[in-house]
């Protein structure tokens, strides 16, 4: 079930609203999923630190690697933890601040027309089966509401800046081979 404001109202999705969001351009069609990965500090597995980052309350002095995040205001629509649990931080009707400077397929500013999904993890290790199962379940739910056509990685839309979700991310069951076209199978 969906709330009119773009929030998933299901017991398998936790809601925590990030202030790091704004309005999408008027009439913008949401047709793309962008898959990311995040770990704080690098190779960390603590989802609470990501939540704190998305809520602008991360203690950037708690670890030397976090110092560079001071003053950063970012968010994603969803975070999928290692155990498959999903948290929604931004309404899908709003623009989350996940893509940054981005361009691909003769389009730019992917925040305008995409839904950002972060997987807790890094580019150095495989993701969990529970994360893939939740990602597919979430993609099915999102596709039931939005005319999603494409699924891309952060590295595909910002190749000079980003490498996530990295070489261990497996597209099997989420998009057609050798294309960006979303194709959900295997559920």
C-alpha positions in Angstrom: 0.0 0.0 0.0 1.1 3.5 -0.7 0.4 6.8 0.9 -0.5 9.6 -1.6 2.7 11.4 -0.5 5.0 8.8 -2.0 5.7 6.7 1.1 5.4 2.9 1.1 3.1 2.0 4.0 4.0 -1.6 4.6 5.4 -3.4 7.6 8.5 -4.4 5.6 9.5 -0.7 5.1 10.6 1.5 8.0 10.1 5.2 7.6 12.6 7.8 8.7 12.3 11.2 7.0 15.5 12.9 5.9 15.7 16.7 5.6 17.9 16.3 2.6 15.3 16.5 -0.1 13.4 18.9 -2.3 10.8 19.1 -5.0 11.2 17.3 -8.3 10.9 19.6 -11.3 7.2 20.1 -12.2 5.9 17.2 -14.4 9.0 15.1 -14.1 8.5 11.5 -14.9 10.2 9.1 -12.5 11.5 6.3 -14.7 14.9 5.2 -13.3 16.3 3.3 -10.3 19.8 4.2 -9.3 21.6 1.5 -7.2 24.4 2.7 -4.9 26.3 1.1 -2.0 27.4 2.9 1.2 29.5 1.9 4.2 30.6 4.2 7.0 33.5 4.2 7.7 34.7 2.4 4.5 34.0 -1.3 4.8 31.8 -0.6 7.9 28.5 -2.4 8.4 26.6 -0.1 10.8 23.4 1.1 9.2 22.9 3.6 12.1 25.8 5.7 10.8 24.2 5.9 7.4 20.9 6.9 9.0 22.8 9.6 11.0 24.4 10.8 7.7 21.0 11.1 6.0 19.6 12.9 9.0 22.5 15.4 9.3 23.5 14.2 12.7 26.6 12.1 12.0 29.4 12.7 14.4 32.1 13.3 11.9 34.7 13.4 14.8 33.9 9.8 15.9 36.2 8.3 13.3 39.0 9.9 11.2 37.5 8.6 8.0 34.2 10.5 8.7 35.8 13.9 8.9 35.5 14.5 5.2 31.7 14.2 5.5 31.4 17.2 7.7 28.8 19.5 6.3 27.7 17.0 3.6 23.9 16.9 3.0 22.9 13.7 1.2 20.1 11.2 1.2 18.6 8.3 -0.8 15.0 7.3 -1.0 15.9 3.8 0.4 18.6 2.0 2.3 18.7 -1.8 2.3 20.7 -3.2 5.3 22.7 -6.4 5.2 19.8 -8.4 6.7 17.5 -7.1 3.9 15.6 -4.6 6.1 14.5 -1.5 4.2 14.3 2.1 5.4 12.7 4.8 3.4 14.2 8.3 3.9 12.6 10.3 1.2 9.1 10.2 -0.4 9.4 8.9 -4.0 7.4 12.0 -5.0 10.4 14.1 -3.8 14.0 14.5 -5.1 16.5 12.7 -2.8 20.1 14.0 -3.0 21.8 10.7 -4.0 23.2 11.1 -7.6 25.1 14.4 -7.6 26.5 15.5 -10.9 25.3 12.8 -13.2 24.8 12.1 -16.9 24.1 9.0 -19.1 21.9 8.1 -22.0 21.8 11.8 -23.1 20.2 12.8 -19.8 21.7 14.6 -16.8 20.7 15.5 -13.3 19.5 12.0 -12.4 18.1 13.2 -9.0 15.3 14.8 -11.0 13.8 11.6 -12.4 15.3 8.7 -10.4 14.7 6.8 -7.2 18.0 6.2 -5.2 18.5 2.9 -3.4 21.5 2.4 -1.2 22.8 -1.1 -0.3 24.7 -1.3 2.9 28.1 -2.5 1.8 31.1 -1.6 -0.2 32.8 -2.2 -3.6 35.2 -4.7 -2.0 32.8 -7.5 -1.1 29.7 -9.3 -2.2 26.2 -8.2 -1.1 23.9 -10.5 0.8 21.1 -12.7 -0.6 18.7 -10.9 1.7 19.7 -7.6 0.1 19.0 -8.8 -3.4 15.6 -10.3 -2.3 14.6 -7.0 -0.7 15.9 -5.0 -3.7 13.8 -7.1 -6.1 10.7 -6.8 -3.8 11.2 -3.1 -3.5 11.6 -2.8 -7.3 8.4 -4.7 -7.9 6.6 -2.3 -5.5 8.1 0.8 -7.1 7.3 -0.4 -10.6 3.6 -0.9 -9.5 3.4 2.8 -8.9 6.0 4.5 -11.2 6.7 3.9 -15.0 10.2 2.6 -14.3 12.1 1.7 -17.4 15.7 1.8 -16.4 18.0 0.6 -13.6 21.5 2.0 -13.4 24.4 2.1 -10.9 25.9 5.2 -9.5 29.1 4.4 -11.4 27.2 4.3 -14.7 25.7 7.8 -14.2 28.8 9.4 -12.6 31.8 7.3 -13.9 34.4 9.9 -13.3 33.4 10.3 -9.6 31.9 7.0 -8.4 32.6 3.3 -8.4 29.6 2.0 -6.5 28.0 -0.5 -6.1 31.2 -2.1 -7.6 32.2 -5.3 -9.3 30.4 -7.6 -6.8 26.9 -6.2 -7.6 24.9 -8.8 -9.5 22.2 -7.5 -11.9 20.7 -11.0 -12.3 16.9 -10.6 -12.2 16.9 -6.8 -12.2 17.7 -5.7 -15.8 18.1 -7.1 -19.2 21.6 -8.3 -20.1 23.8 -5.6 -21.7 21.2 -2.9 -21.3 19.9 -0.4 -18.7 16.4 -1.7 -19.2 14.7 -2.8 -15.9 13.5 -6.4 -16.0 12.5 -7.9 -12.7 12.5 -11.7 -12.5 13.2 -14.5 -10.1 10.8 -13.6 -7.3 
